[in-house]
């Protein structure tokens, strides 16, 4: 059976807004904790973050159209996000097994390939914009 509609929340509209804001704040805290953990423990997260900052800085400095700038900024952030996904997959695999297993290696390799492909997408965008 479906739960109450938003306007039928047990504590009323204000209660619904308050509970959703609380949930949003918790998600923000969990996300920030994950980013801090990855920054502290994963060299590749720090490296891609530096590349992201340099790329974003250059995209903001150069005389680009709004669409070009948005594309470069978004792809830069996507590379860091993909590295965070890679980190999560690696941690999950390591939690499940400490033994060498072909499926574990495949999962880690596929996650790593995701990072490389997103970085390549960013490089292609930079080349297309700079070379016309």
N, CA, C and O of each residue as an XYZ file, in Angstrom:
528
protein
N       0.844     -1.178      0.000
C       0.000      0.000      0.000
C       0.886      1.235      0.000
O       1.912      1.271      0.679
N       0.496      2.228     -0.747
C       1.255      3.464     -0.833
C       1.171      4.259      0.457
O       0.184      4.189      1.189
N       2.212      5.003      0.715
C       2.221      5.862      1.882
C       1.403      7.112      1.627
O       0.831      7.269      0.548
N       1.339      7.996      2.595
C       0.543      9.209      2.428
C       1.163     10.117      1.366
O       2.377     10.123      1.158
N       0.312     10.869      0.711
C       0.800     11.874     -0.226
C       1.532     12.949      0.555
O       1.276     13.120      1.747
N       2.437     13.678     -0.084
C       3.200     14.694      0.657
C       2.342     15.644      1.462
O       2.722     16.032      2.567
N       1.193     16.028      0.933
C       0.350     16.970      1.666
C      -0.371     16.294      2.838
O      -0.962     16.973      3.677
N      -0.321     14.948      2.897
C      -0.992     14.209      3.961
C      -0.007     13.721      5.020
O      -0.346     12.856      5.827
N       1.193     14.261      5.024
C       2.207     13.843      5.986
C       1.666     14.021      7.398
O       0.964     14.988      7.694
N       2.002     13.077      8.254
C       1.437     13.047      9.605
C       1.630     14.355     10.367
O       0.773     14.741     11.161
N       2.742     15.035     10.132
C       2.992     16.266     10.874
C       2.671     17.498     10.050
O       2.984     18.615     10.461
N       2.055     17.314      8.901
C       1.675     18.449      8.077
C       2.794     18.873      7.140
O       3.887     18.308      7.156
N       2.505     19.866      6.333
C       3.450     20.349      5.328
C       4.772     20.813      5.911
O       5.832     20.518      5.359
N       4.722     21.531      7.014
C       5.956     22.024      7.625
C       6.806     20.876      8.145
O       8.034     20.923      8.075
N       6.145     19.839      8.671
C       6.876     18.674      9.162
C       7.558     17.918      8.037
O       8.669     17.412      8.194
N       6.879     17.847      6.900
C       7.461     17.180      5.739
C       8.697     17.935      5.263
O       9.730     17.326      4.983
N       8.595     19.226      5.174
C       9.737     20.033      4.736
C      10.895     19.869      5.710
O      12.043     19.718      5.290
N      10.606     19.899      7.002
C      11.655     19.752      8.006
C      12.329     18.384      7.907
O      13.554     18.289      7.988
N      11.530     17.318      7.730
C      12.129     15.982      7.645
C      12.937     15.824      6.357
O      13.979     15.170      6.366
N      12.479     16.406      5.260
C      13.227     16.322      4.003
C      14.519     17.132      4.083
O      15.547     16.706      3.554
N      14.481     18.276      4.728
C      15.706     19.059      4.918
C      16.703     18.295      5.784
O      17.908     18.332      5.536
N      16.197     17.604      6.798
C      17.069     16.805      7.658
C      17.716     15.686      6.848
O      18.915     15.433      6.967
N      16.899     15.009      6.012
C      17.438     13.942      5.168
C      18.475     14.508      4.190
O      19.521     13.894      3.979
N      18.198     15.654      3.602
C      19.139     16.274      2.670
C      20.451     16.592      3.395
O      21.532     16.347      2.860
N      20.353     17.127      4.590
C      21.544     17.463      5.363
C      22.351     16.207      5.701
O      23.580     16.239      5.645
N      21.682     15.099      6.052
C      22.371     13.838      6.328
C      23.094     13.346      5.073
O      24.244     12.916      5.152
N      22.429     13.406      3.918
C      23.074     12.972      2.672
C      24.299     13.828      2.387
O      25.338     13.314      1.972
N      24.179     15.115      2.605
C      25.308     16.015      2.401
C      26.464     15.618      3.312
O      27.608     15.572      2.860
N      26.198     15.333      4.571
C      27.243     14.931      5.521
C      27.879     13.610      5.123
O      29.100     13.469      5.195
N      27.076     12.641      4.703
C      27.627     11.351      4.283
C      28.483     11.517      3.029
O      29.547     10.909      2.914
N      28.024     12.329      2.106
C      28.793     12.568      0.879
C      30.112     13.249      1.199
O      31.153     12.878      0.657
N      30.076     14.229      2.064
C      31.289     14.948      2.453
C      32.262     14.005      3.163
O      33.473     14.089      2.961
N      31.731     13.116      3.990
C      32.583     12.132      4.671
C      33.242     11.205      3.653
O      34.423     10.883      3.784
N      32.495     10.779      2.649
C      33.066      9.931      1.605
C      34.149     10.637      0.816
O      35.175     10.042      0.489
N      33.925     11.897      0.512
C      34.933     12.666     -0.215
C      36.192     12.855      0.626
O      37.305     12.728      0.117
N      36.020     13.156      1.902
C      37.183     13.306      2.800
C      37.961     12.001      2.920
O      39.192     12.003      2.885
N      37.240     10.879      3.061
C      37.894      9.577      3.166
C      38.701      9.291      1.908
O      39.856      8.872      1.980
N      38.080      9.522      0.753
C      38.763      9.238     -0.508
C      39.971     10.153     -0.683
O      41.012      9.712     -1.171
N      39.848     11.406     -0.296
C      40.957     12.350     -0.413
C      42.138     11.900      0.449
O      43.290     11.954      0.017
N      41.839     11.457      1.665
C      42.897     11.044      2.588
C      43.561      9.735      2.179
O      44.762      9.562      2.388
N      42.795      8.809      1.599
C      43.313      7.463      1.398
C      43.668      7.109     -0.039
O      44.358      6.116     -0.267
N      43.221      7.883     -1.000
C      43.424      7.523     -2.398
C      44.227      8.589     -3.139
O      43.744      9.695     -3.383
N      45.455      8.237     -3.490
C      46.320      9.166     -4.211
C      45.700      9.576     -5.546
O      45.817     10.730     -5.958
N      45.049      8.640     -6.215
C      44.467      8.955     -7.522
C      43.331      9.980     -7.403
O      43.134     10.777     -8.320
N      42.591      9.978     -6.306
C      41.556     10.993     -6.098
C      42.217     12.364     -5.976
O      41.738     13.343     -6.548
N      43.306     12.429     -5.239
C      44.010     13.708     -5.099
C      44.581     14.162     -6.445
O      44.510     15.342     -6.787
N      45.149     13.215     -7.208
C      45.732     13.571     -8.503
C      44.663     14.075     -9.471
O      44.849     15.114    -10.105
N      43.553     13.358     -9.594
C      42.493     13.794    -10.499
C      41.859     15.087    -10.015
O      41.396     15.884    -10.831
N      41.826     15.315     -8.706
C      41.286     16.571     -8.182
C      42.165     17.748     -8.590
O      41.657     18.817     -8.927
N      43.464     17.557     -8.559
C      44.381     18.614     -9.007
C      44.176     18.883    -10.497
O      44.110     20.037    -10.920
N      44.075     17.822    -11.287
C      43.821     17.985    -12.723
C      42.494     18.718    -12.930
O      42.393     19.590    -13.793
N      41.488     18.366    -12.146
C      40.185     19.014    -12.235
C      40.293     20.509    -11.930
O      39.739     21.333    -12.657
N      40.996     20.854    -10.873
C      41.153     22.265    -10.514
C      41.887     23.037    -11.604
O      41.512     24.160    -11.939
N      42.937     22.428    -12.155
C      43.676     23.090    -13.237
C      42.796     23.257    -14.475
O      42.784     24.319    -15.097
N      42.070     22.217    -14.824
C      41.189     22.261    -15.982
C      40.083     23.300    -15.788
O      39.786     24.075    -16.697
N      39.484     23.310    -14.615
C      38.426     24.284    -14.338
C      38.972     25.705    -14.337
O      38.344     26.622    -14.866
N      40.135     25.879    -13.743
C      40.749     27.207    -13.740
C      41.027     27.704    -15.146
O      40.750     28.861    -15.462
N      41.568     26.845    -15.989
C      41.842     27.215    -17.374
C      40.549     27.490    -18.139
O      40.478     28.429    -18.932
N      39.534     26.669    -17.899
C      38.248     26.873    -18.565
C      37.616     28.203    -18.164
O      36.957     28.846    -18.981
N      37.809     28.614    -16.928
C      37.273     29.901    -16.474
C      38.108     31.073    -16.970
O      37.583     32.169    -17.160
N      39.379     30.858    -17.176
C      40.294     31.927    -17.596
C      40.222     32.211    -19.093
O      40.265     33.369    -19.509
N      40.112     31.159    -19.903
C      40.089     31.327    -21.350
C      38.790     31.980    -21.814
O      37.762     31.916    -21.140
N      38.869     32.606    -22.979
C      37.693     33.234    -23.577
C      36.902     32.165    -24.325
O      37.119     31.935    -25.514
N      35.991     31.521    -23.620
C      35.188     30.433    -24.179
C      33.711     30.826    -24.147
O      33.310     31.729    -23.413
N      32.921     30.136    -24.951
C      31.481     30.345    -24.862
C      30.982     29.714    -23.571
O      31.678     28.916    -22.942
N      29.785     30.077    -23.194
C      29.200     29.487    -21.995
C      29.053     27.983    -22.107
O      29.281     27.257    -21.140
N      28.672     27.514    -23.288
C      28.495     26.070    -23.494
C      29.834     25.345    -23.419
O      29.926     24.271    -22.824
N      30.871     25.924    -24.017
C      32.199     25.295    -23.960
C      32.685     25.224    -22.521
O      33.195     24.196    -22.074
N      32.524     26.317    -21.810
C      32.969     26.359    -20.412
C      32.191     25.348    -19.568
O      32.775     24.634    -18.753
N      30.890     25.294    -19.763
C      30.063     24.346    -18.996
C      30.473     22.905    -19.283
O      30.555     22.085    -18.368
N      30.729     22.600    -20.549
C      31.138     21.248    -20.908
C      32.445     20.872    -20.230
O      32.563     19.782    -19.670
N      33.428     21.763    -20.276
C      34.730     21.466    -19.678
C      34.648     21.351    -18.155
O      35.290     20.484    -17.562
N      33.862     22.218    -17.527
C      33.702     22.146    -16.073
C      33.009     20.846    -15.672
O      33.426     20.176    -14.727
N      31.943     20.494    -16.403
C      31.201     19.274    -16.074
C      32.054     18.031    -16.277
O      32.039     17.131    -15.438
N      32.797     17.966    -17.378
C      33.632     16.793    -17.625
C      34.758     16.688    -16.600
O      35.135     15.583    -16.210
N      35.293     17.815    -16.164
C      36.337     17.789    -15.134
C      35.797     17.184    -13.842
O      36.450     16.347    -13.218
N      34.607     17.613    -13.450
C      33.991     17.051    -12.245
C      33.636     15.581    -12.435
O      33.725     14.793    -11.493
N      33.236     15.212    -13.644
C      32.885     13.822    -13.918
C      34.082     12.893    -13.751
O      33.927     11.756    -13.305
N      35.269     13.367    -14.104
C      36.463     12.533    -13.931
C      36.687     12.241    -12.443
O      36.976     11.105    -12.067
N      36.556     13.247    -11.616
C      36.726     13.039    -10.174
C      35.608     12.126     -9.645
O      35.860     11.243     -8.824
N      34.389     12.342    -10.113
C      33.278     11.480     -9.691
C      33.523     10.036    -10.101
O      33.226      9.116     -9.339
N      34.056      9.832    -11.288
C      34.323      8.460    -11.734
C      35.419      7.817    -10.889
O      35.385      6.612    -10.637
N      36.374      8.605    -10.457
C      37.412      8.065     -9.575
C      36.817      7.694     -8.218
O      37.250      6.721     -7.602
N      35.842      8.448     -7.751
C      35.169      8.087     -6.499
C      34.388      6.784     -6.657
O      34.370      5.958     -5.744
N      33.750      6.596     -7.800
C      33.056      5.330     -8.065
C      34.066      4.193     -8.114
O      33.825      3.120     -7.561
N      35.184      4.424     -8.768
C      36.249      3.424     -8.829
C      36.709      3.042     -7.419
O      36.882      1.861     -7.115
N      36.901      4.032     -6.579
C      37.307      3.784     -5.198
C      36.260      2.957     -4.463
O      36.603      2.023     -3.739
N      34.979      3.295     -4.644
C      33.913      2.545     -3.981
C      33.888      1.089     -4.445
O      33.704      0.179     -3.637
N      34.074      0.875     -5.736
C      34.079     -0.502     -6.255
C      35.279     -1.268     -5.715
O      35.145     -2.421     -5.305
N      36.438     -0.643     -5.711
C      37.630     -1.312     -5.179
C      37.445     -1.668     -3.711
O      37.799     -2.771     -3.293
N      36.897     -0.752     -2.926
C      36.674     -1.016     -1.501
C      35.682     -2.149     -1.303
O      35.871     -3.000     -0.434
N      34.636     -2.161     -2.098
C      33.624     -3.208     -1.981
C      34.215     -4.572     -2.323
O      33.974     -5.553     -1.619
N      34.984     -4.630     -3.399
C      35.622     -5.896     -3.781
C      36.572     -6.350     -2.681
O      36.595     -7.528     -2.323
N      37.351     -5.423     -2.149
C      38.289     -5.782     -1.081
C      37.568     -6.245      0.184
O      38.091     -7.080      0.923
N      36.385     -5.716      0.436
C      35.601     -6.145      1.586
C      35.086     -7.566      1.401
O      35.051     -8.358      2.342
N      34.689     -7.872      0.174
C      34.096     -9.180     -0.114
C      35.134    -10.292     -0.095
O      34.875    -11.375      0.430
N      36.305    -10.034     -0.663
C      37.319    -11.090     -0.722
C      38.720    -10.503     -0.677
O      38.991     -9.448     -1.251
N      39.599    -11.206      0.014
C      41.007    -10.825      0.009
C      41.795    -11.733     -0.930
O      42.983    -11.528     -1.176
N      41.096    -12.742     -1.446
C      41.746    -13.675     -2.361
C      41.769    -13.103     -3.777
O      40.919    -12.295     -4.152
N      42.758    -13.538     -4.552
C      42.808    -13.161     -5.953
C      41.769    -13.980     -6.702
O      41.781    -15.211     -6.667
N      40.872    -13.277     -7.378
C      39.811    -13.944     -8.121
C      39.609    -13.193     -9.436
O      39.623    -11.962     -9.451
N      39.422    -13.918    -10.534
C      39.258    -13.251    -11.832
C      38.103    -12.247    -11.862
O      38.226    -11.194    -12.487
N      36.996    -12.551    -11.206
C      35.869    -11.614    -11.201
C      36.191    -10.340    -10.425
O      35.759     -9.252    -10.807
N      36.939    -10.472     -9.349
C      37.352     -9.295     -8.588
C      38.257     -8.416     -9.434
O      38.105     -7.194     -9.450
N      39.191     -9.031    -10.131
C      40.087     -8.276    -11.012
C      39.306     -7.606    -12.130
O      39.586     -6.461    -12.487
N      38.330     -8.309    -12.683
C      37.527     -7.730    -13.758
C      36.721     -6.528    -13.271
O      36.612     -5.527    -13.979
N      36.166     -6.621    -12.090
C      35.402     -5.504    -11.532
C      36.293     -4.288    -11.335
O      35.920     -3.171    -11.694
N      37.466     -4.507    -10.764
C      38.390     -3.396    -10.545
C      38.894     -2.815    -11.861
O      39.022     -1.598    -11.995
N      39.181     -3.677    -12.829
C      39.664     -3.199    -14.127
C      38.589     -2.407    -14.858
O      38.884     -1.386    -15.480
N      37.353     -2.868    -14.786
C      36.258     -2.146    -15.444
C      36.052     -0.770    -14.802
O      35.806      0.211    -15.504
N      36.152     -0.698    -13.485
C      36.017      0.588    -12.799
C      37.152      1.526    -13.185
O      36.938      2.724    -13.370
N      38.339      0.988    -13.304
C      39.481      1.791    -13.734
C      39.296      2.279    -15.167
O      39.640      3.416    -15.492
N      38.752      1.417    -16.021
C      38.493      1.806    -17.410
C      37.480      2.944    -17.470
O      37.569      3.811    -18.340
N      36.518      2.945    -16.552
C      35.541      4.031    -16.490
C      36.238      5.367    -16.245
O      35.897      6.373    -16.867
N      37.199      5.374    -15.352
C      37.954      6.597    -15.076
C      38.711      7.045    -16.328
O      38.685      8.221    -16.690
N      39.374      6.110    -16.976
C      40.151      6.446    -18.173
C      39.240      6.996    -19.269
O      39.589      7.972    -19.934
N      38.088      6.382    -19.459
C      37.179      6.855    -20.506
C      36.632      8.247    -20.217
O      36.477      9.051    -21.136
N      36.338      8.540    -18.959
C      35.860      9.883    -18.640
C      36.978     10.901    -18.818
O      36.732     12.017    -19.275
N      38.192     10.531    -18.467
C      39.333     11.425    -18.686
C      39.552     11.647    -20.183
O      39.860     12.760    -20.609
N      39.393     10.590    -20.976
C      39.523     10.732    -22.423
C      38.432     11.643    -22.989
O      38.691     12.422    -23.906
N      37.232     11.550    -22.457
C      36.144     12.432    -22.898
C      36.504     13.888    -22.624
O      36.259     14.764    -23.454
N      37.086     14.139    -21.453
C      37.527     15.499    -21.138
C      38.622     15.973    -22.079
O      38.602     17.117    -22.531
N      39.577     15.099    -22.375
C      40.665     15.452    -23.292
C      40.131     15.734    -24.692
O      40.568     16.680    -25.348
N      39.189     14.916    -25.146
C      38.591     15.127    -26.474
C      37.877     16.481    -26.516
O      37.998     17.219    -27.493
N      37.135     16.802    -25.457
C      36.435     18.091    -25.412
C      37.428     19.243    -25.459
O      37.225     20.203    -26.203
N      38.503     19.160    -24.673
C      39.526     20.207    -24.701
C      40.116     20.359    -26.101
O      40.248     21.474    -26.607
N      40.468     19.242    -26.721
C      41.054     19.301    -28.068
C      40.078     19.884    -29.081
O      40.458     20.715    -29.906
N      38.838     19.455    -29.022
C      37.836     19.963    -29.965
C      37.617     21.465    -29.797
O      37.456     22.188    -30.781
N      37.611     21.924    -28.568
C      37.397     23.353    -28.314
C      38.611     24.179    -28.700
O      38.477     25.234    -29.321
N      39.804     23.701    -28.331
C      41.020     24.471    -28.617
C      41.417     24.445    -30.091
O      41.927     25.432    -30.621
N      41.181     23.314    -30.747
C      41.583     23.194    -32.154
C      40.464     23.578    -33.115
O      40.680     23.715    -34.319
N      39.271     23.748    -32.565
C      38.142     24.142    -33.421
C      37.595     23.015    -34.121
O      36.640     23.165    -34.884
